[in-house]
């Protein structure tokens, strides 16, 4: 079995939408409400983290810190490239 390439990940359903949403930090639930089911989203986020396209960060909401996701530097570069080929 061949290992998956980052290009293969980018071509999977929902991945581009997830990356576009993460221009600003978003919680898992916020992404789930906009994009897809929790199981699918969990798999996609794991792959995007593995390839270094996103990173988890803590954000403060109502005085409490919760985990969110945002683009990594590599993810920001990918989005810029995708925007140029629209």
ABEGO torsion letter per residue (X at the ends): XBBBBAAAAAABBGAAAAAAAAABBBBAAAAAAAABBAAAAAAAAAAAAAAGABBBBBBBBGGBBBBBBBBBAAAAAAAAAAAAAX
